[in-house]
């Protein structure tokens, strides 16, 4: 999945020379938690969030203290407290790349830049979450089948052949290597009769490798055999 298909291009940014008071007002006005900081060439030079500013925001303990805090916010500049260098990602990367990058860097937002480091989009953890849900078909009604099979050539093909045998329409297939076994998740649409689906589930259960299946929102756990656990 390309980042350009999921990032937000309606970007609100701020200059490093802007005051924290202006930054607070902009964050509140737009309902945002963070802003990319860009220079005159639209190059990303930093990132500033409500958490960064929180320690400088005024309390309403006394009128004088409040006014002093306001003056401080007006005097301090974004460049004084912004996170730098910013963690960014290139437009040529995928959403999958971004998800791994976010986990490794422990960030929840990535400014998306072009080859010249110019800001062209913003990708948040929510954008990645939506993309992943869409990719695996989790938002579609389906029959979900989960297996643990030996990690050997043909193990996935055999399962797909059996599902195809009963006329199921496969939505997505996920596969993960877990030591000597392969964990497989197959999501498919029940476009056949209930009797055919039941017959397929019975045949799959006989294989001894089905861990569970989800049907009509109900999870049925199966007893794996032959070392598939």
Rosetta silent file (secondary structure, phi, psi, omega in degrees, C-alpha in Angstrom):
SEQUENCE: XXXXXXXXXXXXXXXXXXXXXXXXXXXXXXXXXXXXXXXXXXXXXXXXXXXXXXXXXXXXXXXXXXXXXXXXXXXXXXXXXXXXXXXXXXXXXXXXXXXXXXXXXXXXXXXXXXXXXXXXXXXXXXXXXXXXXXXXXXXXXXXXXXXXXXXXXXXXXXXXXXXXXXXXXXXXXXXXXXXXXXXXXXXXXXXXXXXXXXXXXXXXXXXXXXXXXXXXXXXXXXXXXXXXX
SCORE:     score description
SCORE:     0.000 S_00000001
   1 L     0.000  128.687 -178.099    0.000    0.000    0.000 S_00000001
   2 E   -79.865  139.414  178.418    1.438    3.343   -1.028 S_00000001
   3 H   -58.261  -37.714 -176.696    1.770    6.085    1.574 S_00000001
   4 H   -61.757  -20.980  179.622    0.401    8.619   -0.900 S_00000001
   5 H   -84.190  -11.951 -174.734   -2.953    6.805   -0.885 S_00000001
   6 L  -124.469  -16.134 -178.942   -3.375    7.094    2.894 S_00000001
   7 L   -73.132  160.705  174.792   -1.554   10.226    4.031 S_00000001
   8 E   -91.998  131.894  178.439   -3.294   13.528    4.691 S_00000001
   9 L  -105.302   -3.363  175.736   -2.445   16.288    2.245 S_00000001
  10 L   -87.044   77.802 -168.347   -4.469   18.952    4.052 S_00000001
  11 L   -92.992  135.729  171.295   -1.404   19.982    6.036 S_00000001
  12 L  -111.738  122.027 -178.405   -1.194   22.625    8.745 S_00000001
  13 E  -128.012  175.091 -179.316    2.399   23.629    9.489 S_00000001
  14 E  -144.406  153.937 -179.518    4.233   26.337   11.375 S_00000001
  15 E   -85.548  150.508  179.117    7.498   28.251   10.990 S_00000001
  16 L   -64.313  -23.092 -179.270   10.365   27.786   13.456 S_00000001
  17 L   -86.068   -5.624 -179.869   10.332   31.542   14.143 S_00000001
  18 L   -68.737  151.782  179.330    6.678   31.558   15.193 S_00000001
  19 E   -77.755  156.815  176.622    5.892   32.144   18.867 S_00000001
  20 H   -65.010  -29.220  178.532    4.633   29.395   21.120 S_00000001
  21 H   -62.957  -43.426  177.170    1.560   31.544   21.717 S_00000001
  22 H   -65.552  -37.804 -179.894    0.745   31.402   18.001 S_00000001
  23 H   -63.891  -43.985  178.585    1.454   27.663   18.001 S_00000001
  24 H   -60.538  -44.634 -179.238   -0.950   27.059   20.899 S_00000001
  25 H   -63.279  -40.253 -178.949   -3.659   29.067   19.154 S_00000001
  26 H   -68.729  -42.371  177.899   -3.155   27.173   15.885 S_00000001
  27 H   -60.679  -42.868 -179.393   -3.255   23.766   17.558 S_00000001
  28 H   -68.451  -43.158 -178.177   -6.469   24.702   19.368 S_00000001
  29 H   -62.560  -41.817 -176.190   -8.100   26.222   16.278 S_00000001
  30 H   -91.175   -5.345 -179.598   -7.389   23.190   14.074 S_00000001
  31 L    66.185   38.402 -177.302   -7.998   20.588   16.789 S_00000001
  32 L  -109.563  161.776  177.597   -4.523   19.108   16.345 S_00000001
  33 L  -107.319  -15.928 -179.478   -2.002   17.575   18.743 S_00000001
  34 E  -153.994  156.367 -179.631    1.155   18.239   16.713 S_00000001
  35 E  -134.685  138.469  171.365    2.452   20.390   13.897 S_00000001
  36 E   -74.981  143.194  178.994    5.312   19.924   11.428 S_00000001
  37 E  -105.594  124.027 -175.850    7.784   22.806   11.520 S_00000001
  38 E  -126.662  150.465  176.211    8.942   23.978    8.085 S_00000001
  39 L   -89.010 -168.696 -175.789   11.320   26.636    6.803 S_00000001
  40 L   -65.773  -24.722  179.279   10.742   29.023    3.900 S_00000001
  41 L   -90.882    9.199 -178.591   11.508   26.284    1.374 S_00000001
  42 L    66.152   22.470  173.235    8.912   24.009    3.006 S_00000001
  43 E   -80.297  137.466  179.651   11.670   21.706    4.281 S_00000001
  44 E   -76.838  120.922 -178.882   10.755   19.871    7.478 S_00000001
  45 E  -116.053   -7.501 -179.658   13.069   21.048   10.259 S_00000001
  46 E  -176.838  179.809  177.434   11.156   19.893   13.313 S_00000001
  47 E  -143.915  135.710 -179.900    7.944   18.713   14.940 S_00000001
  48 E  -129.638  139.283 -175.910    6.130   20.302   17.855 S_00000001
  49 E  -128.066  168.659  177.578    3.299   18.813   19.930 S_00000001
  50 H   -61.525  -31.006  177.867    0.939   19.817   22.696 S_00000001
  51 H   -65.239  -39.687  178.682    3.099   17.750   25.057 S_00000001
  52 H   -61.406  -38.234 -173.432    6.153   19.865   24.196 S_00000001
  53 H   -85.487  -21.328 -170.571    4.268   23.069   24.987 S_00000001
  54 H   -51.537  -41.264 -176.704    2.402   21.843   28.060 S_00000001
  55 L   -67.223  -16.906 -178.983    5.119   22.790   30.547 S_00000001
  56 L  -103.029   -7.217 -177.136    5.001   26.387   29.345 S_00000001
  57 L   -73.363  144.822 -175.041    1.235   26.817   29.216 S_00000001
  58 L   -72.801  146.976  170.241   -0.284   29.131   31.825 S_00000001
  59 L  -101.166  163.817 -177.788   -2.238   27.999   34.836 S_00000001
  60 L  -104.209   34.367 -178.944   -5.077   30.083   36.224 S_00000001
  61 L   -64.767  -48.021  174.714   -3.784   30.124   39.792 S_00000001
  62 L  -140.985  157.346 -179.706   -3.498   33.943   39.847 S_00000001
  63 H   -61.053  -38.748 -178.405   -4.029   36.635   37.280 S_00000001
  64 H   -66.198  -45.771  179.479   -0.409   37.743   37.488 S_00000001
  65 H   -62.375  -37.059  179.575    0.998   34.257   36.971 S_00000001
  66 H   -64.292  -45.080 -179.808   -1.312   33.756   34.024 S_00000001
  67 H   -66.041  -37.207  178.397   -0.155   36.974   32.356 S_00000001
  68 H   -64.691  -40.397  179.136    3.488   36.103   32.980 S_00000001
  69 H   -67.005  -37.684  177.593    3.001   32.703   31.350 S_00000001
  70 H   -62.664  -42.968  178.260    1.288   34.330   28.366 S_00000001
  71 H   -61.626  -39.420  179.455    4.251   36.693   27.979 S_00000001
  72 H   -63.674  -44.199  179.068    6.628   33.705   28.091 S_00000001
  73 H   -62.737  -33.930 -179.067    4.682   31.909   25.370 S_00000001
  74 H   -74.225  -29.682 -178.642    4.773   35.051   23.251 S_00000001
  75 H   -84.074  -37.635 -177.778    8.528   35.443   23.658 S_00000001
  76 L   -73.928  145.960 -178.766    9.573   31.816   23.159 S_00000001
  77 E  -105.861  156.278  179.028    9.871   30.498   19.639 S_00000001
  78 H   -55.664  -40.714 -178.007    8.860   27.158   18.173 S_00000001
  79 H   -61.833  -20.516 -177.265   12.507   26.420   17.325 S_00000001
  80 H   -73.222  -26.697 -175.537   13.392   26.614   21.027 S_00000001
  81 H  -129.954   -0.767 -178.105   11.438   23.490   22.015 S_00000001
  82 L   -65.959  155.916  176.035   10.567   21.627   18.816 S_00000001
  83 E   -78.978  124.985  179.994   11.773   18.048   18.341 S_00000001
  84 L  -147.735  146.507   -6.506   14.752   18.008   15.998 S_00000001
  85 L   -69.713  149.122 -178.400   15.887   16.450   13.846 S_00000001
  86 L   -73.935  151.894  174.234   12.368   15.319   12.959 S_00000001
  87 L   -89.417  115.885 -178.096   11.573   11.711   12.091 S_00000001
  88 E  -123.645  172.803  176.112   10.192   11.741    8.536 S_00000001
  89 E  -140.773  146.446 -177.873    9.439    9.228    5.816 S_00000001
  90 E   -80.257  152.262 -178.865    9.735    9.458    2.045 S_00000001
  91 L   -64.186  -22.953 -177.809    6.769    9.426   -0.320 S_00000001
  92 L   -79.299   -4.888  179.551    8.254    6.403   -2.146 S_00000001
  93 L   -83.872  168.979  178.569    7.776    4.171    0.916 S_00000001
  94 E  -102.325  166.487  176.697    4.793    1.969    1.715 S_00000001
  95 H   -63.182  -34.876  177.464    2.374    2.062    4.638 S_00000001
  96 H   -62.416  -41.582  175.652    3.900   -1.226    5.796 S_00000001
  97 H   -59.499  -44.493 -178.192    7.311    0.480    5.880 S_00000001
  98 H   -62.866  -40.465 -179.865    5.799    3.328    7.882 S_00000001
  99 H   -61.558  -45.502  178.427    4.228    0.959   10.431 S_00000001
 100 H   -64.947  -41.999 -179.211    7.573   -0.732   11.109 S_00000001
 101 H   -62.606  -42.907  179.452    9.344    2.634   11.212 S_00000001
 102 H   -61.702  -41.992  179.819    6.819    4.035   13.724 S_00000001
 103 H   -65.673  -43.589 -177.994    7.295    1.057   16.027 S_00000001
 104 H   -67.786  -38.677 -177.897   11.080    1.229   15.860 S_00000001
 105 H   -90.218   -8.235 -179.001   11.222    4.982   16.383 S_00000001
 106 L    56.643   50.205  177.101    8.321    5.011   18.871 S_00000001
 107 L  -124.188  156.521 -178.403    6.507    7.826   17.076 S_00000001
 108 L  -112.342   -4.475  179.659    2.849    8.231   16.209 S_00000001
 109 E  -142.029  138.510  178.366    3.125   10.739   13.367 S_00000001
 110 E  -127.744  117.390  168.839    5.397   10.941   10.342 S_00000001
 111 E   -65.221  135.002 -179.948    5.760   13.981    8.105 S_00000001
 112 E  -100.037  127.832 -174.879    5.928   12.686    4.519 S_00000001
 113 E  -124.001  159.388  175.567    8.584   14.337    2.371 S_00000001
 114 L   -91.447 -169.321 -176.497    9.731   14.271   -1.239 S_00000001
 115 L   -63.703  -22.005 -179.790   13.285   13.820   -2.519 S_00000001
 116 L   -98.191   13.880 -179.560   14.120   17.417   -1.546 S_00000001
 117 L    65.054   23.424  177.083   12.830   16.952    2.031 S_00000001
 118 E   -87.852  137.427 -177.479    9.846   19.173    1.253 S_00000001
 119 E   -68.930  125.108  178.603    6.686   18.478    3.214 S_00000001
 120 E  -128.806   -4.726  179.758    3.932   16.942    1.075 S_00000001
 121 E  -175.715  172.859  176.197    1.812   15.033    3.606 S_00000001
 122 E  -133.549  134.422  178.430    1.307   13.717    7.117 S_00000001
 123 E  -121.340  122.955 -179.607    0.819   10.078    8.091 S_00000001
 124 E  -108.032  168.514  177.194   -0.514    9.240   11.554 S_00000001
 125 H   -60.439  -30.701  178.729   -0.886    5.978   13.443 S_00000001
 126 H   -67.933  -39.393  176.630   -4.625    6.246   12.764 S_00000001
 127 H   -61.726  -43.071  179.350   -3.985    6.384    9.003 S_00000001
 128 H   -64.394  -42.162  179.779   -1.812    3.250    9.284 S_00000001
 129 H   -60.681  -45.728  179.200   -4.462    1.523   11.393 S_00000001
 130 H   -63.027  -41.066 -179.799   -7.169    2.262    8.823 S_00000001
 131 H   -63.224  -42.712 -179.060   -4.943    1.057    5.985 S_00000001
 132 H   -67.196  -42.000  177.561   -4.171   -2.238    7.729 S_00000001
 133 H   -60.458  -42.292  178.618   -7.824   -2.896    8.574 S_00000001
 134 H   -65.206  -40.993 -175.772   -8.719   -2.261    4.957 S_00000001
 135 H   -65.898  -38.594 -177.508   -5.896   -4.459    3.653 S_00000001
 136 H   -89.785   -2.529  178.450   -6.830   -7.543    5.670 S_00000001
 137 L    71.620   25.560 -176.969  -10.547   -7.101    5.062 S_00000001
 138 L   -68.442  -18.955 -179.215  -11.301   -6.937    8.781 S_00000001
 139 L   -93.635    6.750  178.018  -14.175   -4.533    8.155 S_00000001
 140 L  -107.576  141.740  174.701  -15.963   -6.953    5.816 S_00000001
 141 L   -60.763  129.385 -176.464  -18.327   -9.734    6.921 S_00000001
 142 L  -158.729  169.477  170.361  -16.418  -12.953    6.440 S_00000001
 143 E  -101.288  120.473 -177.452  -15.605  -16.462    7.574 S_00000001
 144 E  -105.421  127.004 -178.740  -12.180  -16.406    9.215 S_00000001
 145 E  -118.799  128.373 -178.342  -10.102  -19.581    9.330 S_00000001
 146 E  -121.129  132.517 -175.911   -6.896  -19.824   11.387 S_00000001
 147 E  -130.984  157.221  168.740   -4.346  -22.612   11.081 S_00000001
 148 E  -129.296  108.513 -175.286   -0.981  -23.721   12.457 S_00000001
 149 E  -120.821  161.035  175.568    0.739  -25.978    9.924 S_00000001
 150 E   -59.366  140.898  179.841    4.296  -27.304    9.527 S_00000001
 151 L   -78.923   84.154 -178.217    6.573  -24.752    7.890 S_00000001
 152 L  -145.457  155.278 -179.071    7.121  -26.622    4.667 S_00000001
 153 L   -57.091  137.322  175.696    6.486  -25.980    0.956 S_00000001
 154 L    91.688   -8.480 -176.783    2.887  -26.500   -0.151 S_00000001
 155 H   -64.416  -41.157  178.857    1.240  -26.141    3.265 S_00000001
 156 H   -71.895  -41.770 -178.249   -0.607  -22.960    2.300 S_00000001
 157 H   -59.458  -38.537 -179.819   -1.467  -24.220   -1.187 S_00000001
 158 H   -64.192  -40.698  179.140   -3.168  -27.319    0.249 S_00000001
 159 H   -67.239  -43.582 -179.795   -5.409  -25.230    2.473 S_00000001
 160 H   -65.203  -35.461  178.561   -6.338  -22.826   -0.314 S_00000001
 161 H   -64.280  -38.674 -179.379   -7.114  -25.734   -2.630 S_00000001
 162 H   -69.638  -41.532  178.219   -9.515  -27.166   -0.078 S_00000001
 163 H   -62.781  -41.429  179.348  -11.228  -23.798    0.460 S_00000001
 164 H   -65.323  -34.533  179.994  -11.519  -23.375   -3.312 S_00000001
 165 H   -56.427  -33.611 -178.821  -12.952  -26.874   -3.602 S_00000001
 166 L   -94.739   11.836  173.303  -16.013  -25.707   -1.652 S_00000001
 167 L    75.576   22.157  179.623  -16.485  -22.598   -3.800 S_00000001
 168 L   -77.493  149.247  176.138  -15.433  -20.022   -1.226 S_00000001
 169 E  -100.973  109.878 -176.750  -14.350  -16.533   -2.331 S_00000001
 170 E   -75.556  130.862  178.077  -11.061  -15.703   -0.600 S_00000001
 171 E   -92.600  -55.952  179.074  -10.733  -12.096    0.614 S_00000001
 172 E  -145.495  156.881  174.804   -7.267  -12.115    2.192 S_00000001
 173 E  -132.398  125.225  177.250   -4.570  -14.561    3.263 S_00000001
 174 E  -116.109  139.865 -177.811   -2.081  -13.777    6.045 S_00000001
 175 E  -140.677  136.812 -179.806    0.912  -15.971    6.805 S_00000001
 176 E  -140.296  134.455  176.662    3.596  -15.790    9.491 S_00000001
 177 E   -80.704  127.133  179.121    6.560  -18.054   10.248 S_00000001
 178 E  -130.565   85.100 -177.116    6.619  -19.090   13.913 S_00000001
 179 L    67.399 -122.126 -178.765    9.604  -21.374   14.465 S_00000001
 180 L   -90.541    4.414  179.894    8.928  -24.722   12.796 S_00000001
 181 E  -124.346  163.893  177.839    5.320  -23.885   12.038 S_00000001
 182 E  -119.004  125.311  176.724    3.467  -21.434    9.834 S_00000001
 183 E   -91.710  125.580 -174.957    0.472  -19.510   11.179 S_00000001
 184 E  -125.619  134.213  176.946   -2.087  -18.915    8.446 S_00000001
 185 E  -123.220  119.896  179.693   -5.217  -16.767    8.491 S_00000001
 186 E  -116.879  125.049  176.351   -7.677  -17.079    5.601 S_00000001
 187 E  -110.769  129.425 -177.503  -10.670  -14.751    5.307 S_00000001
 188 E  -143.670  159.094  177.915  -13.343  -15.683    2.804 S_00000001
 189 E   -91.528  137.821  177.094  -16.929  -14.877    1.872 S_00000001
 190 L   -84.440   88.401  179.930  -19.610  -17.474    2.397 S_00000001
 191 L  -102.011    9.477  178.664  -21.120  -17.446   -1.080 S_00000001
 192 L  -113.518 -179.341 -178.456  -22.190  -21.084   -0.854 S_00000001
 193 L   -72.244  160.199  177.475  -24.891  -22.833    1.128 S_00000001
 194 H   -59.720  -37.356  179.768  -24.674  -23.332    4.873 S_00000001
 195 H   -62.995  -40.058  179.107  -24.441  -27.075    4.289 S_00000001
 196 H   -67.787  -39.673  178.081  -21.372  -26.627    2.058 S_00000001
 197 H   -63.183  -43.523  179.345  -19.697  -24.358    4.605 S_00000001
 198 H   -61.532  -41.337  179.936  -20.361  -26.894    7.358 S_00000001
 199 H   -64.361  -39.350  178.571  -18.917  -29.675    5.202 S_00000001
 200 H   -64.612  -44.114 -179.665  -15.788  -27.606    4.539 S_00000001
 201 H   -62.845  -37.145  178.228  -15.313  -26.871    8.252 S_00000001
 202 H   -66.029  -42.377  179.619  -15.652  -30.555    9.049 S_00000001
 203 H   -68.241  -38.538  177.634  -13.039  -31.511    6.466 S_00000001
 204 H   -64.959  -38.560  179.440  -10.680  -28.789    7.660 S_00000001
 205 H   -62.913  -33.587 -179.904  -11.104  -29.936   11.253 S_00000001
 206 H   -66.756  -22.087  178.852  -10.035  -33.455   10.242 S_00000001
 207 H   -68.093  -24.770  178.780   -6.689  -32.073    9.112 S_00000001
 208 L    78.067   10.216 -177.715   -5.872  -31.328   12.731 S_00000001
 209 L  -113.569   -4.799 -179.669   -4.241  -28.005   11.892 S_00000001
 210 E   -79.978  123.940 -179.439   -7.139  -25.573   12.324 S_00000001
 211 E   -82.659  -43.934  178.290   -6.698  -23.497   15.486 S_00000001
 212 E  -166.684  166.929  170.564  -10.037  -21.696   15.373 S_00000001
 213 E  -140.999  152.700  179.859  -12.594  -20.181   13.047 S_00000001
 214 E  -118.118  121.414 -177.938  -14.819  -17.124   13.315 S_00000001
 215 E  -136.070  124.593 -177.816  -18.312  -17.342   11.882 S_00000001
 216 L    55.217   37.808  177.341  -21.064  -14.756   12.338 S_00000001
 217 L    78.784    0.810 -178.603  -18.911  -13.057   14.963 S_00000001
 218 E  -107.260  129.614  179.791  -18.582  -16.224   17.063 S_00000001
 219 E   -92.199  129.293  175.490  -15.165  -17.803   17.702 S_00000001
 220 E  -117.303  116.556 -178.669  -14.929  -21.589   17.761 S_00000001
 221 E   -87.406  133.409 -178.437  -11.613  -22.958   19.051 S_00000001
 222 L  -105.935  157.788  179.140  -10.486  -26.249   17.550 S_00000001
 223 L   -94.641  108.974 -178.934   -8.249  -28.929   19.016 S_00000001
 224 L   -74.993  147.528 -179.546   -5.066  -29.068   16.947 S_00000001
 225 L  -132.532  179.156  174.461   -3.364  -32.425   16.443 S_00000001
 226 L    56.323   39.110  175.048   -0.264  -33.952   14.839 S_00000001
 227 L    74.493   15.489 -178.918    2.138  -31.407   16.332 S_00000001
 228 L   -81.518  -11.513 -178.209    0.292  -28.399   14.894 S_00000001
 229 L   -67.739    0.000    0.000   -0.028  -26.743   18.281 S_00000001
